[in-house]
Amino acid sequence: MRPTHRLRGRGRQARPVRLRALLVLPRPGFTLVELLVVLVIVLLISAVALAAYAHYGRSQAITSAARILSASIAGARDLAGPSGGAGLRFLPDASTVSYAGGQIDPTAQLTYRAALPLKPGPSYSSGLVNTGLPLPQGFAAPYPCLVVEQSPIDAEGLPCEPTSWFWKVRVGDTITVGQHPYTVVGPLAITPWSASPGNPDLAVNDGPPGSPPQLTRTVITPTGRVSVPVEYLFLVNGRDDDRNGFVDDGWDGVDNNVNLQVDELLEWETETWQGFDGALSATPYTIVSRPIPDSSRPPITLPLGVVIDASTVWTTQERTRAPINRYTGVLDLIWNARGELEPSIPYGVPSSIGLSSSYVSLWLASQEDLAPLEGTSAPLLPVGEIGRQTTWTGRRLTHAYGVITIPLRTGAPRYVADPWFADPAVQPYTTLTPFLPGMRGVDQ
């Protein structure tokens, strides 16, 4: 018979101990399959959480960019003051700027990441000017514009103070001669698309800085005749000279003759002087400059990964809608003393803004959503929210986006997050839909 217990200890203190107590029972554990299942579940949950966090982070970056821009816009509006002229200059990303035919390529991407505060530009009135003089042989304006030139001597034949226009005065500045304002349109020998460093500010010039002007005049001095180089400016008058319904149609930023070219030579009308017969000698003038960057205030930069997308701005207008300079890609927004927004353009007439453009809209996008233009009709870019009942299978935005809308009349910004698009599967398609909430005063 098998013993059920044994004695522990010795002598009288010995006591029985059951054999079951001496047995080591196995502890419960996990099999390799169970561990792998748990690991897979943890990884799946982590992946979902990380994706949600990343989407939340991008959404917060767009919201943060909207707050930064809205505050900067409101600040510029408040700083306009009694004289106006405060504003913001949005600088295009150099990596997205490409030129075609001397202008920004309308079929390429165009984005912005930073803006510079602006202040009223300086005025120029040094020296005297002549108008209506025959141009010397071998010198001609590139289009039928007006020419005003520096007067080397005053009415008494004494030397005049230099005008110092070149590389200071810019295309789009206003010069008043004979009590009538004219818009400066040149000369522009070195352009924004010229070899480095180029001319991004559209400063008037007929050669590199420091080089003498190409126009020369003969001046009679006590020692004899002297050939003197003089500065000159090309002007338009802000009038419909040929009475075709277009004002300054050679310099208005509009394809008036519908040949898919803007401000080419065929569009130009012959400009005429206003208020006098065209001949003025040793006459005073005043040039009022467009706003310039304010170095006393820091630049505005968007959060990492967020851009202002202005692709298609000159075609289907699916993103930013604003009067961007076709020659430089720069967007200047200026507020006057009444708080109204006055987009700054290098033209003397607002034709390039459009009669129906009572708003400026800035499109905030994730850099990961930038895409090349595809197709020949809208939408050329991916679309965002369009609802569930759609058969559209084209490209879609995968991250957050938003629109800041600025009415020209009030100059105050409104922000709308993730506005809906029209359904591209339903024709005719309109690109205006995501901008309507901001235009109607919806603020999110």
C-alpha positions in Angstrom: 0.0 0.0 0.0 1.3 3.5 -1.1 2.0 5.8 1.9 -0.1 9.0 2.0 2.2 10.9 4.2 5.6 10.9 5.9 7.0 12.2 9.1 8.7 15.6 9.1 11.2 16.3 11.9 12.5 14.0 14.4 11.4 12.6 17.8 8.2 13.6 19.4 7.9 16.9 17.3 7.5 15.0 14.1 4.2 15.6 12.2 2.8 14.2 9.0 3.1 16.3 5.8 0.9 15.5 2.9 2.6 14.7 -0.4 0.2 17.0 -2.3 1.7 20.1 -0.6 5.1 19.1 -2.0 3.9 19.0 -5.6 4.8 22.2 -7.7 1.7 23.0 -9.8 2.2 24.8 -13.2 1.2 28.5 -13.4 -1.2 29.6 -16.2 0.5 31.5 -19.2 0.1 32.7 -22.8 0.8 30.7 -25.9 2.9 32.3 -28.7 -0.2 32.6 -30.9 -2.0 34.5 -28.2 0.9 36.9 -27.8 1.1 37.5 -31.5 -2.7 38.3 -31.6 -2.3 40.8 -28.8 0.6 42.4 -30.5 -1.3 42.8 -33.8 -4.2 44.4 -32.0 -1.9 46.9 -30.2 -0.2 47.7 -33.5 -3.6 48.3 -35.3 -4.9 50.5 -32.5 -1.6 52.5 -32.5 -1.8 52.9 -36.3 -5.4 54.2 -36.1 -4.5 56.5 -33.2 -1.4 57.9 -35.0 -3.4 58.5 -38.2 -6.1 60.3 -36.2 -3.5 62.4 -34.3 -1.6 63.3 -37.5 -4.9 64.4 -39.1 -5.7 66.4 -36.0 -2.2 68.0 -36.1 -2.6 69.0 -39.7 -6.1 70.4 -39.0 -4.7 72.4 -36.0 -1.9 73.7 -38.3 -4.4 75.0 -40.8 -6.4 76.6 -37.9 -3.3 78.1 -36.5 -2.3 79.6 -39.9 -5.8 81.0 -40.2 -5.5 82.7 -36.8 -2.0 84.1 -37.7 -3.2 85.5 -41.0 -6.5 86.9 -39.6 -4.6 88.7 -36.8 -2.0 90.1 -39.3 -4.8 91.3 -41.6 -6.7 92.9 -38.8 -3.4 94.5 -37.5 -2.6 95.9 -41.0 -6.1 97.3 -41.2 -5.8 99.0 -37.9 -2.4 100.4 -38.7 -3.7 102.1 -41.9 -4.4 105.2 -39.9 -5.5 108.6 -41.3 -3.3 108.4 -44.4 -3.8 104.7 -45.2 -1.1 102.7 -47.0 -0.5 99.9 -44.5 -0.7 96.4 -45.8 0.8 93.0 -46.5 3.0 91.7 -49.3 2.8 87.9 -49.9 5.9 86.5 -51.5 5.7 83.5 -53.7 7.8 80.4 -53.0 10.7 80.5 -55.4 10.4 76.8 -55.9 7.0 77.1 -57.5 7.6 80.2 -59.6 8.1 79.5 -63.3 7.9 81.9 -66.2 6.3 81.6 -69.6 6.4 84.4 -72.2 7.7 86.9 -69.7 5.0 86.3 -67.1 4.2 83.7 -64.4 3.2 80.4 -66.0 -0.5 80.1 -65.3 -0.4 76.3 -65.7 2.2 75.8 -62.9 1.8 75.6 -59.1 2.0 78.9 -57.2 2.2 78.9 -53.4 3.1 81.3 -50.5 4.5 80.8 -47.0 5.4 84.3 -45.8 4.2 87.9 -46.0 6.0 91.2 -45.3 4.3 94.2 -43.6 4.0 97.2 -45.8 4.0 101.0 -45.2 3.3 104.0 -47.4 6.0 104.5 -50.1 8.1 107.6 -50.4 7.4 110.5 -52.8 9.9 111.8 -55.4 10.0 115.4 -56.8 13.7 116.1 -57.2 14.7 117.8 -60.4 12.6 118.9 -63.3 11.1 117.2 -66.3 10.5 117.7 -70.0 7.7 116.2 -72.1 6.9 116.0 -75.8 10.5 116.2 -77.1 11.2 114.1 -80.3 13.2 111.0 -79.4 16.7 110.9 -80.9 17.4 108.5 -83.8 18.0 105.0 -82.7 16.0 105.4 -79.5 12.4 104.3 -79.3 9.8 103.2 -76.8 8.7 99.6 -77.0 5.0 100.6 -77.3 3.0 103.7 -78.1 3.2 105.1 -74.6 4.1 108.6 -73.3 7.7 109.5 -72.4 8.7 111.9 -69.7 12.4 112.7 -69.3 14.7 114.4 -66.8 15.5 118.0 -67.7 19.2 118.6 -67.4 18.8 122.4 -67.1 16.1 124.7 -65.7 14.3 127.5 -67.4 17.3 129.8 -66.9 19.8 127.3 -68.4 21.3 126.3 -65.1 22.0 122.6 -64.2 19.1 120.8 -62.5 19.2 118.4 -59.6 19.2 114.8 -60.8 15.9 112.9 -60.7 17.4 109.6 -59.5 14.4 107.5 -60.8 16.2 104.4 -62.0 16.1 101.5 -59.5 14.0 103.6 -57.1 10.7 104.4 -58.9 8.7 101.2 -59.6 6.2 100.2 -62.3 2.8 101.1 -61.1 3.8 104.3 -59.3 1.9 107.4 -60.1 3.5 110.6 -61.5 1.7 113.9 -61.7 2.8 116.2 -64.6 0.8 119.2 -65.7 -1.9 118.6 -62.9 -2.8 115.1 -64.3 -1.7 111.7 -62.9 -0.1 109.1 -65.1 0.9 105.5 -64.3 4.6 104.5 -64.7 4.9 101.4 -67.0 8.7 101.4 -67.7 11.4 101.2 -68.9 12.1 97.7 -67.7 15.3 96.4 -69.4 16.0 94.1 -66.4 12.8 92.2 -65.6 11.7 89.9 -62.8 12.6 86.9 -64.9 16.0 88.2 -65.9 19.1 86.4 -64.7 19.9 86.7 -61.0 19.4 88.9 -59.1 16.6 90.0 -61.5 14.1 92.7 -60.7 11.4 91.4 -58.4 10.2 94.8 -57.4 9.6 96.0 -61.0 12.0 99.0 -60.4 12.3 101.1 -63.6 15.7 100.7 -65.3 17.4 100.6 -68.7 20.4 98.6 -67.5 22.3 97.4 -64.4 22.3 99.6 -61.3 24.9 102.4 -61.7 25.0 102.3 -65.5 24.3 105.6 -67.3 20.8 106.1 -69.0 20.7 105.2 -72.7 18.8 108.4 -73.6 21.1 111.4 -74.2 20.3 115.0 -74.9 22.5 117.8 -76.1 22.8 120.8 -73.8 24.3 124.2 -74.6 26.6 125.4 -71.9 29.0 128.4 -71.6 31.7 126.0 -72.8 29.8 124.7 -75.8 27.5 121.8 -76.6 27.5 118.8 -74.2 25.9 115.4 -74.6 24.2 114.5 -71.3 22.5 111.2 -70.4 19.0 111.7 -68.9 16.6 109.4 -67.1 13.2 108.8 -68.6 9.9 107.1 -67.8 7.2 105.4 -69.9 3.6 106.4 -68.9 -0.1 105.6 -69.6 -2.8 108.2 -68.9 -5.7 106.3 -67.5 -8.0 107.2 -70.4 -9.7 105.3 -73.2 -7.8 107.1 -76.0 -9.1 105.0 -78.9 -12.7 104.8 -77.5 -13.0 101.1 -77.7 -14.4 100.7 -74.2 -11.0 99.8 -72.6 -8.9 102.1 -70.5 -5.2 101.7 -71.0 -5.9 98.4 -72.7 -2.2 97.8 -73.4 -1.4 97.9 -69.7 -4.4 96.7 -67.7 -3.6 93.0 -67.0 -6.5 91.8 -69.2 -6.7 89.8 -72.4 -8.8 92.4 -74.2 -8.5 91.0 -77.7 -9.1 87.4 -76.5 -6.0 85.9 -78.1 -4.8 84.2 -74.9 -2.1 86.9 -74.4 -2.2 89.7 -71.9 -1.0 93.3 -72.7 0.9 92.3 -75.9 1.7 95.0 -78.4 -1.5 94.5 -80.4 -3.6 95.6 -77.5 -1.9 99.0 -77.1 -3.6 102.3 -77.9 -1.7 105.5 -78.7 -1.5 107.4 -75.4 -2.0 111.1 -75.3 -1.1 113.9 -72.8 -4.0 115.3 -70.8 -4.6 119.0 -70.2 -1.9 120.4 -72.4 -0.6 119.9 -76.0 2.2 117.5 -74.9 5.2 119.9 -74.7 6.4 121.0 -71.2 9.9 122.2 -70.5 11.7 122.2 -67.1 8.4 121.5 -65.2 8.1 120.2 -61.6 6.4 116.9 -61.0 5.5 114.5 -58.1 5.8 110.7 -58.0 3.8 108.9 -55.4 5.3 105.4 -54.8 3.3 102.3 -54.1 3.7 100.9 -50.5 7.0 99.3 -49.6 8.1 96.7 -47.0 8.3 98.0 -43.5 11.6 96.7 -42.0 10.6 97.9 -38.5 8.0 95.1 -38.2 8.7 91.3 -38.3 7.6 89.2 -41.3 4.6 86.8 -41.0 5.3 83.1 -41.6 2.9 80.2 -41.8 3.2 77.1 -39.6 5.4 74.3 -41.0 3.5 72.3 -43.7 0.9 74.9 -44.4 0.9 77.1 -47.6 -1.4 79.6 -49.3 -2.2 77.8 -52.6 -2.8 80.2 -55.5 -2.6 77.6 -58.3 -5.1 78.3 -61.2 -5.5 81.9 -60.0 -5.4 83.1 -63.7 -7.4 80.3 -65.1 -10.1 78.4 -63.3 -9.6 80.0 -59.9 -10.0 76.9 -57.8 -7.8 78.1 -55.0 -6.8 81.7 -54.0 -8.7 84.4 -55.7 -6.7 87.7 -55.6 -5.1 90.3 -58.0 -1.6 88.7 -58.0 1.0 90.4 -60.1 1.5 88.4 -63.3 5.1 89.5 -63.7 6.4 88.8 -60.2 3.8 86.6 -58.5 3.7 89.1 -55.6 0.4 89.9 -53.9 0.1 93.3 -52.2 -3.0 94.0 -50.1 -3.4 97.6 -49.0 -5.9 99.1 -46.5 -6.9 102.8 -46.8 -7.9 105.2 -44.1 -11.5 103.9 -44.1 -10.4 100.4 -43.5 -11.3 99.3 -47.0 -9.1 96.8 -48.9 -7.4 98.2 -52.0 -5.3 95.5 -53.7 -2.1 97.1 -55.0 -1.5 96.4 -58.7 1.0 97.7 -61.2 -1.8 99.1 -63.4 -3.5 102.4 -63.4 -7.0 100.9 -63.7 -8.6 98.1 -61.7 -9.6 96.0 -64.8 -7.4 93.1 -63.8 -9.3 92.7 -60.5 -12.6 92.3 -62.4 -15.9 94.1 -61.9 -17.3 91.1 -60.0 -14.4 90.7 -57.6 -15.6 92.4 -54.4 -13.6 89.9 -52.3 -10.1 88.6 -51.9 -9.9 84.9 -50.9 -6.8 83.2 -49.6 -6.8 79.4 -49.7 -4.9 77.6 -46.9 -3.8 74.1 -47.7 -1.6 71.3 -46.4 1.6 71.0 -48.3 0.8 67.3 -48.7 -2.3 68.2 -50.7 -0.5 70.2 -53.3 -0.9 68.6 -56.7 -0.1 69.4 -60.4 -2.8 70.7 -62.7 -4.4 68.0 -64.7 -7.0 68.1 -67.5 -8.3 70.9 -69.8 -11.3 72.0 -67.8 -12.3 72.4 -64.1 -11.5 70.9 -61.8 -7.8 70.9 -62.6 -6.9 70.3 -59.0 -8.2 67.8 -56.4 -11.6 68.6 -54.8 -12.6 68.5 -51.1 -15.9 67.7 -49.4 -18.7 67.1 -52.0 -21.1 64.9 -50.1 -21.6 61.1 -50.1 -24.1 60.9 -53.0 -21.6 61.4 -55.8 -20.2 59.3 -58.6 -17.0 61.4 -58.8 -13.9 59.2 -58.9 -11.3 61.9 -59.5 -8.6 63.3 -57.2 -9.6 64.3 -53.7 -8.1 66.4 -51.0 -7.0 64.2 -48.0 -6.2 66.9 -45.4 -7.8 69.9 -43.8 -8.1 73.2 -45.8 -9.7 76.6 -45.3 -10.5 79.9 -46.9 -9.9 83.4 -45.5 -12.2 85.9 -47.3 -11.7 89.6 -47.2 -14.5 91.9 -48.5 -13.0 94.9 -50.2 -15.7 97.1 -48.7 -15.0 96.3 -45.0 -11.4 95.0 -45.2 -12.1 92.6 -42.3 -11.2 88.8 -42.6 -13.6 85.9 -42.4 -12.5 82.2 -42.0 -14.3 79.1 -43.2 -12.9 75.7 -42.5 -13.3 72.8 -45.0 -16.0 74.4 -47.2 -17.9 72.1 -49.6 -17.1 71.8 -53.3 -19.6 71.5 -56.1 -19.9 67.9 -57.4 -17.7 67.5 -60.4 -20.0 64.7 -61.6 -22.8 67.2 -62.0 -22.4 69.5 -65.0 -22.0 72.4 -65.4 -19.3 72.5 -62.7 -18.6 75.7 -60.8 -15.4 76.5 -58.9 -17.2 79.3 -56.9 -18.9 77.0 -54.4 -16.2 76.7 -51.7 -15.9 80.5 -51.6 -19.6 81.3 -51.2 -19.8 80.8 -47.3 -17.1 83.4 -46.8 -18.8 85.8 -49.2 -22.1 85.4 -47.5 -20.6 86.2 -44.1 -20.3 82.7 -42.6 -17.4 82.8 -40.1 -16.1 79.5 -38.6 
